[in-house]
Each structure stands twice: as C-alpha cells, then as structure tokens.
Amino acid sequence: VCSSDLNLCEVKGYGFKKVDELCLKAKVPTTDPIRISECLKYIIDSNTADGHSWSYRDDIMTQALELLNIEPELIDSILNNAPYSKDKYYKPNDIIVVGELVSLYRLYKDEHNTLMNLIRIRDNYIPPVLEDIDELITEVEKDLGINYSEEQLDAIKESFNHGVYVINGSGGTGKTFLVRAIVEILGKMGLSYMGSAISGKATKVLNSKGVNASTVHRML
C-alpha cells in the first residue's frame, strides 16, 4: 500500500504484479508515475536474482513495456529524471541511472561499501607463512585426483599473497579446479574465504565442486 513514495505497509505474498492488478481494478490510471516507478523497481529487484545489481536501460524498457502496456515515452520520462548525482540525497529504493545502466540506490551503496571493504582487505592483508605449500598442494592433488600444470601451480601459490584474488578465464580452462585447490589449502591452514562469481550458473558449478560461493550480487 503506497502513498506518493511512502511505503505504508507490505502484505506478504503481494508483489508488484498483484498490487498492480488490484490498483487497476480500483481505477488507478495506467500512466500514474508511481505505478511506473514501482514497476521499474520490481524489475530491478527481480534481476538481482540472476546476480545483476545493475540492468541495462534497454532491457528495463522492454520488461517494463510488457508489464505496464503504456507508451515508452512515459517510462523514459521517469528514467530521464533519475540521473545519479553524488550531491543528491537518496532514499534506499530510489531509482538511479548512470549512462545506460539502471539500479536502485541501496544496490549502489552495497557495491560501493563492498568495494571499500575489498580495498581494506587488500591493503591490510598479511600473507601467511607458506613453508609447506608444496606439501599442501601435493596433498590436495592426491585428495582431488588432479595434477596441476606449472601455470596453475604458480597461480595457486600467488593467490596466498593477496587478500583479494581474481581468477578469470574462458570456459574449460580449469578455473573451478584451481579455486578448489586454493580453498582446500585454506581449509587445511584454518583460514577463511568468500567465493563469488558473476552468474548464478557459475556459482552453481563452484558449489557443486565443493566451493562455498554465491553470486557477486548476493555476496554484496
């Protein structure tokens, strides 16, 4: 139940689609700016389930047109009035637009805060003593039934020199097995970690291989 941009109450099980249906039956105009804004927020929130903290404007437009059945210019008007500005006060659920990307202010803040914490971890990280790293790698290879290449061995060892470490590569290059070795060694050393991937599909692959991971968005 909403009045202007004030959320008066929320009823479990009543998302945008159900509320929109009831509002239209109550003769709320299809072109009501609040209806359009709430639809955009609903779409952005729905996209976060796939690991996206930002959505492309064209994609948002396509999804909104299907739900709202109104002229695209009305949606454009809402988005055109939401350019992000560092000097402006925002509420958590306010829509913000940066170039061709659309999001909510709370998602932006989540990303920014996570960035600051990643920088903090990176800058304050003290590498552990790894006198027995070769022995640990040999143990992991035996446990997993894998023989790592020289390049992979270098990456495994290098990962322990950084508080934040990114492993990137095309499909089939062995990223998951590389990560598995790193987290197995972390476990043997009593160290903690957080794993993440851009897509839900990649996250499922990591979890299926015994690596505790989530999408980047869910980690944020």
TAVENHU-V785706 format. One record per residue. N is the residue number from 0. RES is the residue in three letters. OMEGA is omega as a letter, one per 30 degrees, with the letter a starting at -180 (none if undefined). Layout:
N;RES;OMEGA
N;RES;OMEGA
This chain:
0;VAL;a
1;CYS;l
2;SER;a
3;SER;l
4;ASP;a
5;LEU;l
6;ASN;a
7;LEU;l
8;CYS;l
9;GLU;l
10;VAL;a
11;LYS;l
12;GLY;l
13;TYR;l
14;GLY;a
15;PHE;a
16;LYS;a
17;LYS;l
18;VAL;l
19;ASP;l
20;GLU;a
21;LEU;a
22;CYS;l
23;LEU;l
24;LYS;l
25;ALA;l
26;LYS;l
27;VAL;a
28;PRO;l
29;THR;a
30;THR;a
31;ASP;a
32;PRO;l
33;ILE;l
34;ARG;a
35;ILE;a
36;SER;a
37;GLU;l
38;CYS;l
39;LEU;l
40;LYS;l
41;TYR;a
42;ILE;l
43;ILE;l
44;ASP;l
45;SER;a
46;ASN;l
47;THR;l
48;ALA;l
49;ASP;l
50;GLY;a
51;HIS;l
52;SER;l
53;TRP;l
54;SER;l
55;TYR;a
56;ARG;a
57;ASP;l
58;ASP;l
59;ILE;a
60;MET;a
61;THR;a
62;GLN;a
63;ALA;a
64;LEU;l
65;GLU;a
66;LEU;a
67;LEU;a
68;ASN;l
69;ILE;l
70;GLU;a
71;PRO;a
72;GLU;a
73;LEU;l
74;ILE;l
75;ASP;a
76;SER;l
77;ILE;a
78;LEU;a
79;ASN;a
80;ASN;a
81;ALA;l
82;PRO;a
83;TYR;l
84;SER;a
85;LYS;a
86;ASP;a
87;LYS;l
88;TYR;a
89;TYR;l
90;LYS;a
91;PRO;a
92;ASN;l
93;ASP;l
94;ILE;l
95;ILE;a
96;VAL;l
97;VAL;a
98;GLY;l
99;GLU;a
100;LEU;a
101;VAL;l
102;SER;l
103;LEU;a
104;TYR;a
105;ARG;l
106;LEU;l
107;TYR;a
108;LYS;l
109;ASP;l
110;GLU;a
111;HIS;l
112;ASN;l
113;THR;l
114;LEU;a
115;MET;l
116;ASN;l
117;LEU;l
118;ILE;l
119;ARG;l
120;ILE;l
121;ARG;a
122;ASP;a
123;ASN;a
124;TYR;l
125;ILE;a
126;PRO;l
127;PRO;l
128;VAL;a
129;LEU;a
130;GLU;a
131;ASP;a
132;ILE;a
133;ASP;l
134;GLU;l
135;LEU;l
136;ILE;l
137;THR;l
138;GLU;a
139;VAL;l
140;GLU;l
141;LYS;a
142;ASP;a
143;LEU;a
144;GLY;a
145;ILE;l
146;ASN;a
147;TYR;l
148;SER;l
149;GLU;l
150;GLU;l
151;GLN;l
152;LEU;l
153;ASP;a
154;ALA;l
155;ILE;a
156;LYS;a
157;GLU;a
158;SER;a
159;PHE;l
160;ASN;a
161;HIS;l
162;GLY;l
163;VAL;a
164;TYR;a
165;VAL;l
166;ILE;a
167;ASN;l
168;GLY;a
169;SER;a
170;GLY;l
171;GLY;a
172;THR;l
173;GLY;a
174;LYS;a
175;THR;l
176;PHE;l
177;LEU;l
178;VAL;a
179;ARG;l
180;ALA;a
181;ILE;a
182;VAL;l
183;GLU;l
184;ILE;l
185;LEU;l
186;GLY;l
187;LYS;a
188;MET;a
189;GLY;l
190;LEU;a
191;SER;a
192;TYR;l
193;MET;l
194;GLY;l
195;SER;l
196;ALA;a
197;ILE;a
198;SER;l
199;GLY;l
200;LYS;l
201;ALA;l
202;THR;l
203;LYS;l
204;VAL;l
205;LEU;a
206;ASN;l
207;SER;l
208;LYS;l
209;GLY;l
210;VAL;l
211;ASN;a
212;ALA;l
213;SER;l
214;THR;l
215;VAL;a
216;HIS;a
217;ARG;l
218;MET;l
219;LEU;none
